[in-house]
Each structure stands twice: as C-alpha cells, then as structure tokens.
Amino acid sequence: MDLTSLSAALAIALGGIAPAIAIGMLASQAMNAIGRNPESAPMIQTNMILAIVFAEAIAIYALVVALVIKFVQ
C-alpha cells in the first residue's frame, strides 16, 4: 500500500466521521425540540434538513479531495 492510498483513505475516513456525528447531533436536538413544541415542527424540520445538507456537503468535499489525492499524480 503506497502513501497516496493511505492518505486518500485517511481523508475520506476523517471527512466522513465529522458529518456523521454532526447529523446525529442535529437530528437528536431537532427531535427533542419537536417533542417539546410540536407546533413548530415544520419550521424545525426545514432548518434541520438545510443543516444536514450543509453537513453532507463537507463529506462530499472530503470524497473529492480523496479522489484527487488518489488519481492525480
């Protein structure tokens, strides 16, 4: 295993862990907020989905960086 494969694997691993934790925390807090105030569920869900999209964008950036590391010599 060469150094580029190791660095690409490390980039996607670390770039995938942080958004996964963030999405878990977002969903947990949104469900807690909806449980406390059910009338505000549509607004909370809209904001939660928007925040999840931004967190997923970080994972996609990590994938792009890993692919660049792997295939650009």
JOJO-V464931 format. One line per field, one symbol per residue. ss: DSSP state (~ for helix, > for strand, _ for the rest). psi: psi as a letter, one per 40 degrees, with the letter a starting at -180 (. if undefined). Layout:
ss=???
psi=???
This chain:
ss=__~~~~~~~~~~~~~~~~~~~~~~~~~~~~~~~~~~_~~~~~~~~~~~~~~~~~~~~~~~~~~~~~~~~~~__
psi=hiddddddddddddedddddddddddddddddddddgddeddddddddddddddddddddddddddddddeh.
